[in-house]
Amino acid sequence: MPASLATYRPFIDPLDVDGWWPLLLLPLLFAVALVYKTLKLPTLDRLVPESLKLAGEVLAAMVALALLLRWLT
């Protein structure tokens, strides 16, 4: 095992992901949309399309709000 892995302490020395942390929001967004739609739909026939639709709507809202905040500042 490399020495760098032997000394890695996840909660004390977190990984440096400053450059690409917004990409980590995408899996979280899709997971939350999937769980939400799983709980709200009466049948799971349309689970994937409805989850993707919800994730797209939330992503579009996040991008629109980010652009609005960027424009305001």
N, CA, C and O atoms as a Maestro MAE file, in Angstrom:
{
 s_m_m2io_version
 :::
 2.0.0
}

f_m_ct {
 s_m_title
 :::
 protein
 m_atom[292] {
  # First column is atom index #
  i_m_mmod_type
  r_m_x_coord
  r_m_y_coord
  r_m_z_coord
  i_m_residue_number
  s_m_chain_name
  s_m_pdb_residue_name
  s_m_pdb_atom_name
  i_m_atomic_number
  :::
  1 25 0.845 -1.170 0.000 1 A "MET " " N  " 7
  2 3 0.000 0.000 0.000 1 A "MET " " CA " 6
  3 2 0.896 1.241 0.000 1 A "MET " " C  " 6
  4 15 1.861 1.310 0.762 1 A "MET " " O  " 8
  5 25 0.580 2.222 -0.854 2 A "PRO " " N  " 7
  6 3 1.384 3.445 -0.865 2 A "PRO " " CA " 6
  7 2 1.293 4.179 0.474 2 A "PRO " " C  " 6
  8 15 0.290 4.102 1.183 2 A "PRO " " O  " 8
  9 25 2.356 4.881 0.790 3 A "ALA " " N  " 7
  10 3 2.407 5.595 2.070 3 A "ALA " " CA " 6
  11 2 1.335 6.674 2.156 3 A "ALA " " C  " 6
  12 15 0.829 6.966 3.240 3 A "ALA " " O  " 8
  13 25 0.984 7.272 1.008 4 A "SER " " N  " 7
  14 3 -0.028 8.332 1.043 4 A "SER " " CA " 6
  15 2 -1.400 7.785 1.424 4 A "SER " " C  " 6
  16 15 -2.176 8.478 2.082 4 A "SER " " O  " 8
  17 25 -1.710 6.553 1.021 5 A "LEU " " N  " 7
  18 3 -2.984 5.955 1.407 5 A "LEU " " CA " 6
  19 2 -2.984 5.510 2.859 5 A "LEU " " C  " 6
  20 15 -4.024 5.530 3.518 5 A "LEU " " O  " 8
  21 25 -1.843 5.117 3.352 6 A "ALA " " N  " 7
  22 3 -1.768 4.664 4.736 6 A "ALA " " CA " 6
  23 2 -1.982 5.814 5.707 6 A "ALA " " C  " 6
  24 15 -2.468 5.601 6.818 6 A "ALA " " O  " 8
  25 25 -1.628 7.028 5.308 7 A "THR " " N  " 7
  26 3 -1.775 8.178 6.200 7 A "THR " " CA " 6
  27 2 -3.032 8.988 5.917 7 A "THR " " C  " 6
  28 15 -3.242 10.025 6.546 7 A "THR " " O  " 8
  29 25 -3.870 8.547 4.993 8 A "TYR " " N  " 7
  30 3 -5.084 9.289 4.644 8 A "TYR " " CA " 6
  31 2 -6.133 9.113 5.733 8 A "TYR " " C  " 6
  32 15 -6.486 7.989 6.091 8 A "TYR " " O  " 8
  33 25 -6.627 10.226 6.255 9 A "ARG " " N  " 7
  34 3 -7.679 10.227 7.268 9 A "ARG " " CA " 6
  35 2 -8.858 10.995 6.685 9 A "ARG " " C  " 6
  36 15 -8.808 12.224 6.622 9 A "ARG " " O  " 8
  37 25 -9.921 10.311 6.254 10 A "PRO " " N  " 7
  38 3 -10.979 10.942 5.465 10 A "PRO " " CA " 6
  39 2 -11.648 12.149 6.126 10 A "PRO " " C  " 6
  40 15 -11.870 13.158 5.455 10 A "PRO " " O  " 8
  41 25 -11.970 12.079 7.395 11 A "PHE " " N  " 7
  42 3 -12.704 13.179 8.014 11 A "PHE " " CA " 6
  43 2 -11.788 14.268 8.560 11 A "PHE " " C  " 6
  44 15 -12.247 15.373 8.850 11 A "PHE " " O  " 8
  45 25 -10.521 13.976 8.700 12 A "ILE " " N  " 7
  46 3 -9.573 14.964 9.200 12 A "ILE " " CA " 6
  47 2 -8.870 15.662 8.042 12 A "ILE " " C  " 6
  48 15 -8.678 16.877 8.075 12 A "ILE " " O  " 8
  49 25 -8.487 14.904 7.022 13 A "ASP " " N  " 7
  50 3 -7.822 15.453 5.835 13 A "ASP " " CA " 6
  51 2 -8.676 15.160 4.603 13 A "ASP " " C  " 6
  52 15 -8.398 14.195 3.891 13 A "ASP " " O  " 8
  53 25 -9.716 15.969 4.327 14 A "PRO " " N  " 7
  54 3 -10.581 15.674 3.186 14 A "PRO " " CA " 6
  55 2 -9.846 15.850 1.862 14 A "PRO " " C  " 6
  56 15 -8.845 16.562 1.776 14 A "PRO " " O  " 8
  57 25 -10.367 15.183 0.829 15 A "LEU " " N  " 7
  58 3 -9.785 15.312 -0.502 15 A "LEU " " CA " 6
  59 2 -9.996 16.724 -1.043 15 A "LEU " " C  " 6
  60 15 -10.990 17.375 -0.723 15 A "LEU " " O  " 8
  61 25 -9.078 17.182 -1.846 16 A "ASP " " N  " 7
  62 3 -9.161 18.503 -2.446 16 A "ASP " " CA " 6
  63 2 -9.985 18.410 -3.731 16 A "ASP " " C  " 6
  64 15 -9.478 17.974 -4.765 16 A "ASP " " O  " 8
  65 25 -11.250 18.817 -3.666 17 A "VAL " " N  " 7
  66 3 -12.137 18.767 -4.830 17 A "VAL " " CA " 6
  67 2 -12.671 20.157 -5.167 17 A "VAL " " C  " 6
  68 15 -13.774 20.288 -5.697 17 A "VAL " " O  " 8
  69 25 -11.897 21.184 -4.861 18 A "ASP " " N  " 7
  70 3 -12.364 22.551 -5.074 18 A "ASP " " CA " 6
  71 2 -12.702 22.844 -6.529 18 A "ASP " " C  " 6
  72 15 -13.645 23.587 -6.802 18 A "ASP " " O  " 8
  73 25 -11.964 22.284 -7.452 19 A "GLY " " N  " 7
  74 3 -12.166 22.600 -8.855 19 A "GLY " " CA " 6
  75 2 -13.396 21.967 -9.479 19 A "GLY " " C  " 6
  76 15 -13.940 22.504 -10.443 19 A "GLY " " O  " 8
  77 25 -13.840 20.852 -8.958 20 A "TRP " " N  " 7
  78 3 -14.953 20.160 -9.611 20 A "TRP " " CA " 6
  79 2 -16.069 19.773 -8.654 20 A "TRP " " C  " 6
  80 15 -16.800 18.821 -8.925 20 A "TRP " " O  " 8
  81 25 -16.221 20.487 -7.538 21 A "TRP " " N  " 7
  82 3 -17.282 20.146 -6.606 21 A "TRP " " CA " 6
  83 2 -18.682 20.342 -7.175 21 A "TRP " " C  " 6
  84 15 -19.579 19.610 -6.756 21 A "TRP " " O  " 8
  85 25 -18.950 21.294 -8.120 22 A "PRO " " N  " 7
  86 3 -20.312 21.381 -8.658 22 A "PRO " " CA " 6
  87 2 -20.758 20.099 -9.367 22 A "PRO " " C  " 6
  88 15 -21.951 19.796 -9.407 22 A "PRO " " O  " 8
  89 25 -19.811 19.350 -9.922 23 A "LEU " " N  " 7
  90 3 -20.186 18.092 -10.581 23 A "LEU " " CA " 6
  91 2 -20.675 17.055 -9.577 23 A "LEU " " C  " 6
  92 15 -21.403 16.133 -9.945 23 A "LEU " " O  " 8
  93 25 -20.285 17.195 -8.327 24 A "LEU " " N  " 7
  94 3 -20.750 16.264 -7.305 24 A "LEU " " CA " 6
  95 2 -22.221 16.486 -6.959 24 A "LEU " " C  " 6
  96 15 -22.847 15.629 -6.335 24 A "LEU " " O  " 8
  97 25 -22.775 17.627 -7.360 25 A "LEU " " N  " 7
  98 3 -24.192 17.879 -7.123 25 A "LEU " " CA " 6
  99 2 -25.083 17.040 -8.037 25 A "LEU " " C  " 6
  100 15 -26.223 16.742 -7.681 25 A "LEU " " O  " 8
  101 25 -24.580 16.659 -9.203 26 A "LEU " " N  " 7
  102 3 -25.411 15.917 -10.158 26 A "LEU " " CA " 6
  103 2 -25.839 14.544 -9.642 26 A "LEU " " C  " 6
  104 15 -27.029 14.238 -9.704 26 A "LEU " " O  " 8
  105 25 -24.938 13.702 -9.137 27 A "PRO " " N  " 7
  106 3 -25.415 12.421 -8.602 27 A "PRO " " CA " 6
  107 2 -26.359 12.600 -7.419 27 A "PRO " " C  " 6
  108 15 -27.310 11.835 -7.260 27 A "PRO " " O  " 8
  109 25 -26.098 13.609 -6.586 28 A "LEU " " N  " 7
  110 3 -26.984 13.887 -5.461 28 A "LEU " " CA " 6
  111 2 -28.358 14.312 -5.960 28 A "LEU " " C  " 6
  112 15 -29.376 13.881 -5.418 28 A "LEU " " O  " 8
  113 25 -28.393 15.143 -6.975 29 A "LEU " " N  " 7
  114 3 -29.648 15.608 -7.553 29 A "LEU " " CA " 6
  115 2 -30.466 14.449 -8.107 29 A "LEU " " C  " 6
  116 15 -31.664 14.354 -7.840 29 A "LEU " " O  " 8
  117 25 -29.832 13.567 -8.877 30 A "PHE " " N  " 7
  118 3 -30.556 12.437 -9.448 30 A "PHE " " CA " 6
  119 2 -31.007 11.449 -8.373 30 A "PHE " " C  " 6
  120 15 -32.085 10.866 -8.489 30 A "PHE " " O  " 8
  121 25 -30.209 11.255 -7.341 31 A "ALA " " N  " 7
  122 3 -30.595 10.346 -6.260 31 A "ALA " " CA " 6
  123 2 -31.793 10.889 -5.491 31 A "ALA " " C  " 6
  124 15 -32.715 10.140 -5.169 31 A "ALA " " O  " 8
  125 25 -31.784 12.180 -5.196 32 A "VAL " " N  " 7
  126 3 -32.908 12.781 -4.470 32 A "VAL " " CA " 6
  127 2 -34.171 12.739 -5.319 32 A "VAL " " C  " 6
  128 15 -35.250 12.447 -4.802 32 A "VAL " " O  " 8
  129 25 -34.058 13.023 -6.609 33 A "ALA " " N  " 7
  130 3 -35.222 12.971 -7.497 33 A "ALA " " CA " 6
  131 2 -35.780 11.555 -7.584 33 A "ALA " " C  " 6
  132 15 -36.997 11.365 -7.584 33 A "ALA " " O  " 8
  133 25 -34.906 10.574 -7.658 34 A "LEU " " N  " 7
  134 3 -35.348 9.181 -7.738 34 A "LEU " " CA " 6
  135 2 -36.067 8.756 -6.463 34 A "LEU " " C  " 6
  136 15 -37.126 8.132 -6.528 34 A "LEU " " O  " 8
  137 25 -35.511 9.081 -5.326 35 A "VAL " " N  " 7
  138 3 -36.145 8.707 -4.056 35 A "VAL " " CA " 6
  139 2 -37.469 9.441 -3.885 35 A "VAL " " C  " 6
  140 15 -38.455 8.844 -3.453 35 A "VAL " " O  " 8
  141 25 -37.501 10.722 -4.215 36 A "TYR " " N  " 7
  142 3 -38.733 11.499 -4.087 36 A "TYR " " CA " 6
  143 2 -39.841 10.912 -4.960 36 A "TYR " " C  " 6
  144 15 -40.964 10.716 -4.497 36 A "TYR " " O  " 8
  145 25 -39.522 10.636 -6.220 37 A "LYS " " N  " 7
  146 3 -40.542 10.091 -7.118 37 A "LYS " " CA " 6
  147 2 -40.941 8.670 -6.727 37 A "LYS " " C  " 6
  148 15 -42.088 8.272 -6.930 37 A "LYS " " O  " 8
  149 25 -40.010 7.907 -6.171 38 A "THR " " N  " 7
  150 3 -40.351 6.565 -5.699 38 A "THR " " CA " 6
  151 2 -41.404 6.639 -4.606 38 A "THR " " C  " 6
  152 15 -42.302 5.799 -4.549 38 A "THR " " O  " 8
  153 25 -41.302 7.627 -3.750 39 A "LEU " " N  " 7
  154 3 -42.260 7.761 -2.653 39 A "LEU " " CA " 6
  155 2 -43.577 8.385 -3.093 39 A "LEU " " C  " 6
  156 15 -44.610 8.098 -2.489 39 A "LEU " " O  " 8
  157 25 -43.580 9.223 -4.119 40 A "LYS " " N  " 7
  158 3 -44.773 9.970 -4.494 40 A "LYS " " CA " 6
  159 2 -45.630 9.316 -5.578 40 A "LYS " " C  " 6
  160 15 -46.839 9.543 -5.616 40 A "LYS " " O  " 8
  161 25 -45.041 8.521 -6.450 41 A "LEU " " N  " 7
  162 3 -45.817 7.924 -7.539 41 A "LEU " " CA " 6
  163 2 -46.654 6.755 -7.025 41 A "LEU " " C  " 6
  164 15 -46.182 5.973 -6.199 41 A "LEU " " O  " 8
  165 25 -47.896 6.628 -7.507 42 A "PRO " " N  " 7
  166 3 -48.725 5.497 -7.062 42 A "PRO " " CA " 6
  167 2 -48.226 4.153 -7.600 42 A "PRO " " C  " 6
  168 15 -48.291 3.138 -6.905 42 A "PRO " " O  " 8
  169 25 -47.730 4.152 -8.836 43 A "THR " " N  " 7
  170 3 -47.113 2.949 -9.401 43 A "THR " " CA " 6
  171 2 -45.750 3.342 -9.954 43 A "THR " " C  " 6
  172 15 -45.505 4.510 -10.255 43 A "THR " " O  " 8
  173 25 -44.883 2.374 -10.082 44 A "LEU " " N  " 7
  174 3 -43.520 2.667 -10.513 44 A "LEU " " CA " 6
  175 2 -43.325 2.504 -12.019 44 A "LEU " " C  " 6
  176 15 -42.196 2.372 -12.492 44 A "LEU " " O  " 8
  177 25 -44.418 2.513 -12.767 45 A "ASP " " N  " 7
  178 3 -44.328 2.360 -14.218 45 A "ASP " " CA " 6
  179 2 -43.540 3.498 -14.869 45 A "ASP " " C  " 6
  180 15 -42.760 3.263 -15.792 45 A "ASP " " O  " 8
  181 25 -43.736 4.705 -14.402 46 A "ARG " " N  " 7
  182 3 -43.117 5.888 -15.004 46 A "ARG " " CA " 6
  183 2 -42.032 6.471 -14.110 46 A "ARG " " C  " 6
  184 15 -41.786 7.676 -14.150 46 A "ARG " " O  " 8
  185 25 -41.387 5.645 -13.313 47 A "LEU " " N  " 7
  186 3 -40.418 6.133 -12.332 47 A "LEU " " CA " 6
  187 2 -39.228 6.833 -12.985 47 A "LEU " " C  " 6
  188 15 -38.892 7.957 -12.611 47 A "LEU " " O  " 8
  189 25 -38.597 6.190 -13.943 48 A "VAL " " N  " 7
  190 3 -37.382 6.761 -14.539 48 A "VAL " " CA " 6
  191 2 -37.682 8.043 -15.314 48 A "VAL " " C  " 6
  192 15 -36.986 9.037 -15.106 48 A "VAL " " O  " 8
  193 25 -38.689 8.071 -16.202 49 A "PRO " " N  " 7
  194 3 -38.948 9.335 -16.915 49 A "PRO " " CA " 6
  195 2 -39.346 10.477 -15.982 49 A "PRO " " C  " 6
  196 15 -38.919 11.617 -16.169 49 A "PRO " " O  " 8
  197 25 -40.164 10.167 -14.978 50 A "GLU " " N  " 7
  198 3 -40.579 11.209 -14.042 50 A "GLU " " CA " 6
  199 2 -39.409 11.697 -13.195 50 A "GLU " " C  " 6
  200 15 -39.315 12.885 -12.889 50 A "GLU " " O  " 8
  201 25 -38.526 10.791 -12.819 51 A "SER " " N  " 7
  202 3 -37.347 11.184 -12.040 51 A "SER " " CA " 6
  203 2 -36.417 12.056 -12.871 51 A "SER " " C  " 6
  204 15 -35.896 13.056 -12.377 51 A "SER " " O  " 8
  205 25 -36.206 11.687 -14.123 52 A "LEU " " N  " 7
  206 3 -35.359 12.500 -15.001 52 A "LEU " " CA " 6
  207 2 -35.980 13.867 -15.265 52 A "LEU " " C  " 6
  208 15 -35.275 14.873 -15.341 52 A "LEU " " O  " 8
  209 25 -37.301 13.897 -15.403 53 A "LYS " " N  " 7
  210 3 -37.992 15.168 -15.605 53 A "LYS " " CA " 6
  211 2 -37.814 16.069 -14.384 53 A "LYS " " C  " 6
  212 15 -37.501 17.251 -14.526 53 A "LYS " " O  " 8
  213 25 -38.013 15.520 -13.196 54 A "LEU " " N  " 7
  214 3 -37.841 16.301 -11.973 54 A "LEU " " CA " 6
  215 2 -36.399 16.769 -11.817 54 A "LEU " " C  " 6
  216 15 -36.156 17.921 -11.457 54 A "LEU " " O  " 8
  217 25 -35.448 15.891 -12.084 55 A "ALA " " N  " 7
  218 3 -34.036 16.263 -11.973 55 A "ALA " " CA " 6
  219 2 -33.698 17.374 -12.966 55 A "ALA " " C  " 6
  220 15 -32.955 18.297 -12.633 55 A "ALA " " O  " 8
  221 25 -34.234 17.292 -14.175 56 A "GLY " " N  " 7
  222 3 -34.004 18.344 -15.163 56 A "GLY " " CA " 6
  223 2 -34.593 19.675 -14.740 56 A "GLY " " C  " 6
  224 15 -33.980 20.723 -14.940 56 A "GLY " " O  " 8
  225 25 -35.789 19.637 -14.153 57 A "GLU " " N  " 7
  226 3 -36.415 20.870 -13.687 57 A "GLU " " CA " 6
  227 2 -35.613 21.499 -12.549 57 A "GLU " " C  " 6
  228 15 -35.406 22.713 -12.526 57 A "GLU " " O  " 8
  229 25 -35.170 20.685 -11.621 58 A "VAL " " N  " 7
  230 3 -34.383 21.205 -10.499 58 A "VAL " " CA " 6
  231 2 -33.042 21.737 -10.998 58 A "VAL " " C  " 6
  232 15 -32.582 22.785 -10.545 58 A "VAL " " O  " 8
  233 25 -32.418 21.021 -11.925 59 A "LEU " " N  " 7
  234 3 -31.143 21.476 -12.480 59 A "LEU " " CA " 6
  235 2 -31.314 22.797 -13.226 59 A "LEU " " C  " 6
  236 15 -30.480 23.693 -13.098 59 A "LEU " " O  " 8
  237 25 -32.386 22.921 -14.002 60 A "ALA " " N  " 7
  238 3 -32.644 24.173 -14.718 60 A "ALA " " CA " 6
  239 2 -32.875 25.318 -13.734 60 A "ALA " " C  " 6
  240 15 -32.405 26.433 -13.962 60 A "ALA " " O  " 8
  241 25 -33.588 25.055 -12.653 61 A "ALA " " N  " 7
  242 3 -33.815 26.087 -11.641 61 A "ALA " " CA " 6
  243 2 -32.509 26.488 -10.963 61 A "ALA " " C  " 6
  244 15 -32.277 27.668 -10.703 61 A "ALA " " O  " 8
  245 25 -31.664 25.513 -10.679 62 A "MET " " N  " 7
  246 3 -30.376 25.819 -10.049 62 A "MET " " CA " 6
  247 2 -29.501 26.664 -10.970 62 A "MET " " C  " 6
  248 15 -28.861 27.614 -10.518 62 A "MET " " O  " 8
  249 25 -29.469 26.328 -12.246 63 A "VAL " " N  " 7
  250 3 -28.668 27.097 -13.209 63 A "VAL " " CA " 6
  251 2 -29.239 28.502 -13.361 63 A "VAL " " C  " 6
  252 15 -28.488 29.476 -13.407 63 A "VAL " " O  " 8
  253 25 -30.569 28.611 -13.439 64 A "ALA " " N  " 7
  254 3 -31.191 29.930 -13.580 64 A "ALA " " CA " 6
  255 2 -30.914 30.797 -12.358 64 A "ALA " " C  " 6
  256 15 -30.611 31.983 -12.496 64 A "ALA " " O  " 8
  257 25 -31.015 30.226 -11.177 65 A "LEU " " N  " 7
  258 3 -30.728 30.990 -9.965 65 A "LEU " " CA " 6
  259 2 -29.260 31.378 -9.876 65 A "LEU " " C  " 6
  260 15 -28.933 32.475 -9.425 65 A "LEU " " O  " 8
  261 25 -28.378 30.487 -10.303 66 A "ALA " " N  " 7
  262 3 -26.949 30.813 -10.295 66 A "ALA " " CA " 6
  263 2 -26.656 31.960 -11.253 66 A "ALA " " C  " 6
  264 15 -25.889 32.865 -10.925 66 A "ALA " " O  " 8
  265 25 -27.262 31.923 -12.434 67 A "LEU " " N  " 7
  266 3 -27.060 33.013 -13.393 67 A "LEU " " CA " 6
  267 2 -27.650 34.326 -12.877 67 A "LEU " " C  " 6
  268 15 -27.062 35.391 -13.065 67 A "LEU " " O  " 8
  269 25 -28.804 34.248 -12.231 68 A "LEU " " N  " 7
  270 3 -29.412 35.446 -11.662 68 A "LEU " " CA " 6
  271 2 -28.533 36.041 -10.567 68 A "LEU " " C  " 6
  272 15 -28.321 37.253 -10.525 68 A "LEU " " O  " 8
  273 25 -28.031 35.200 -9.697 69 A "LEU " " N  " 7
  274 3 -27.151 35.693 -8.638 69 A "LEU " " CA " 6
  275 2 -25.847 36.244 -9.205 69 A "LEU " " C  " 6
  276 15 -25.310 37.227 -8.694 69 A "LEU " " O  " 8
  277 25 -25.345 35.619 -10.246 70 A "ARG " " N  " 7
  278 3 -24.120 36.116 -10.892 70 A "ARG " " CA " 6
  279 2 -24.365 37.481 -11.523 70 A "ARG " " C  " 6
  280 15 -23.501 38.357 -11.489 70 A "ARG " " O  " 8
  281 25 -25.556 37.652 -12.102 71 A "TRP " " N  " 7
  282 3 -25.906 38.914 -12.739 71 A "TRP " " CA " 6
  283 2 -26.106 40.018 -11.699 71 A "TRP " " C  " 6
  284 15 -25.770 41.175 -11.952 71 A "TRP " " O  " 8
  285 25 -26.650 39.668 -10.534 72 A "LEU " " N  " 7
  286 3 -26.911 40.655 -9.489 72 A "LEU " " CA " 6
  287 2 -25.649 41.119 -8.779 72 A "LEU " " C  " 6
  288 15 -25.614 42.229 -8.247 72 A "LEU " " O  " 8
  289 25 -24.624 40.299 -8.761 73 A "THR " " N  " 7
  290 3 -23.417 40.688 -8.018 73 A "THR " " CA " 6
  291 2 -22.346 41.241 -8.926 73 A "THR " " C  " 6
  292 15 -21.271 41.614 -8.457 73 A "THR " " O  " 8
  :::
 }
 m_bond[291] {
  # First column is bond index #
  i_m_from
  i_m_to
  i_m_order
  :::
  1 1 2 1
  2 2 3 1
  3 3 4 2
  4 3 5 1
  5 5 6 1
  6 6 7 1
  7 7 8 2
  8 7 9 1
  9 9 10 1
  10 10 11 1
  11 11 12 2
  12 11 13 1
  13 13 14 1
  14 14 15 1
  15 15 16 2
  16 15 17 1
  17 17 18 1
  18 18 19 1
  19 19 20 2
  20 19 21 1
  21 21 22 1
  22 22 23 1
  23 23 24 2
  24 23 25 1
  25 25 26 1
  26 26 27 1
  27 27 28 2
  28 27 29 1
  29 29 30 1
  30 30 31 1
  31 31 32 2
  32 31 33 1
  33 33 34 1
  34 34 35 1
  35 35 36 2
  36 35 37 1
  37 37 38 1
  38 38 39 1
  39 39 40 2
  40 39 41 1
  41 41 42 1
  42 42 43 1
  43 43 44 2
  44 43 45 1
  45 45 46 1
  46 46 47 1
  47 47 48 2
  48 47 49 1
  49 49 50 1
  50 50 51 1
  51 51 52 2
  52 51 53 1
  53 53 54 1
  54 54 55 1
  55 55 56 2
  56 55 57 1
  57 57 58 1
  58 58 59 1
  59 59 60 2
  60 59 61 1
  61 61 62 1
  62 62 63 1
  63 63 64 2
  64 63 65 1
  65 65 66 1
  66 66 67 1
  67 67 68 2
  68 67 69 1
  69 69 70 1
  70 70 71 1
  71 71 72 2
  72 71 73 1
  73 73 74 1
  74 74 75 1
  75 75 76 2
  76 75 77 1
  77 77 78 1
  78 78 79 1
  79 79 80 2
  80 79 81 1
  81 81 82 1
  82 82 83 1
  83 83 84 2
  84 83 85 1
  85 85 86 1
  86 86 87 1
  87 87 88 2
  88 87 89 1
  89 89 90 1
  90 90 91 1
  91 91 92 2
  92 91 93 1
  93 93 94 1
  94 94 95 1
  95 95 96 2
  96 95 97 1
  97 97 98 1
  98 98 99 1
  99 99 100 2
  100 99 101 1
  101 101 102 1
  102 102 103 1
  103 103 104 2
  104 103 105 1
  105 105 106 1
  106 106 107 1
  107 107 108 2
  108 107 109 1
  109 109 110 1
  110 110 111 1
  111 111 112 2
  112 111 113 1
  113 113 114 1
  114 114 115 1
  115 115 116 2
  116 115 117 1
  117 117 118 1
  118 118 119 1
  119 119 120 2
  120 119 121 1
  121 121 122 1
  122 122 123 1
  123 123 124 2
  124 123 125 1
  125 125 126 1
  126 126 127 1
  127 127 128 2
  128 127 129 1
  129 129 130 1
  130 130 131 1
  131 131 132 2
  132 131 133 1
  133 133 134 1
  134 134 135 1
  135 135 136 2
  136 135 137 1
  137 137 138 1
  138 138 139 1
  139 139 140 2
  140 139 141 1
  141 141 142 1
  142 142 143 1
  143 143 144 2
  144 143 145 1
  145 145 146 1
  146 146 147 1
  147 147 148 2
  148 147 149 1
  149 149 150 1
  150 150 151 1
  151 151 152 2
  152 151 153 1
  153 153 154 1
  154 154 155 1
  155 155 156 2
  156 155 157 1
  157 157 158 1
  158 158 159 1
  159 159 160 2
  160 159 161 1
  161 161 162 1
  162 162 163 1
  163 163 164 2
  164 163 165 1
  165 165 166 1
  166 166 167 1
  167 167 168 2
  168 167 169 1
  169 169 170 1
  170 170 171 1
  171 171 172 2
  172 171 173 1
  173 173 174 1
  174 174 175 1
  175 175 176 2
  176 175 177 1
  177 177 178 1
  178 178 179 1
  179 179 180 2
  180 179 181 1
  181 181 182 1
  182 182 183 1
  183 183 184 2
  184 183 185 1
  185 185 186 1
  186 186 187 1
  187 187 188 2
  188 187 189 1
  189 189 190 1
  190 190 191 1
  191 191 192 2
  192 191 193 1
  193 193 194 1
  194 194 195 1
  195 195 196 2
  196 195 197 1
  197 197 198 1
  198 198 199 1
  199 199 200 2
  200 199 201 1
  201 201 202 1
  202 202 203 1
  203 203 204 2
  204 203 205 1
  205 205 206 1
  206 206 207 1
  207 207 208 2
  208 207 209 1
  209 209 210 1
  210 210 211 1
  211 211 212 2
  212 211 213 1
  213 213 214 1
  214 214 215 1
  215 215 216 2
  216 215 217 1
  217 217 218 1
  218 218 219 1
  219 219 220 2
  220 219 221 1
  221 221 222 1
  222 222 223 1
  223 223 224 2
  224 223 225 1
  225 225 226 1
  226 226 227 1
  227 227 228 2
  228 227 229 1
  229 229 230 1
  230 230 231 1
  231 231 232 2
  232 231 233 1
  233 233 234 1
  234 234 235 1
  235 235 236 2
  236 235 237 1
  237 237 238 1
  238 238 239 1
  239 239 240 2
  240 239 241 1
  241 241 242 1
  242 242 243 1
  243 243 244 2
  244 243 245 1
  245 245 246 1
  246 246 247 1
  247 247 248 2
  248 247 249 1
  249 249 250 1
  250 250 251 1
  251 251 252 2
  252 251 253 1
  253 253 254 1
  254 254 255 1
  255 255 256 2
  256 255 257 1
  257 257 258 1
  258 258 259 1
  259 259 260 2
  260 259 261 1
  261 261 262 1
  262 262 263 1
  263 263 264 2
  264 263 265 1
  265 265 266 1
  266 266 267 1
  267 267 268 2
  268 267 269 1
  269 269 270 1
  270 270 271 1
  271 271 272 2
  272 271 273 1
  273 273 274 1
  274 274 275 1
  275 275 276 2
  276 275 277 1
  277 277 278 1
  278 278 279 1
  279 279 280 2
  280 279 281 1
  281 281 282 1
  282 282 283 1
  283 283 284 2
  284 283 285 1
  285 285 286 1
  286 286 287 1
  287 287 288 2
  288 287 289 1
  289 289 290 1
  290 290 291 1
  291 291 292 2
  :::
 }
}
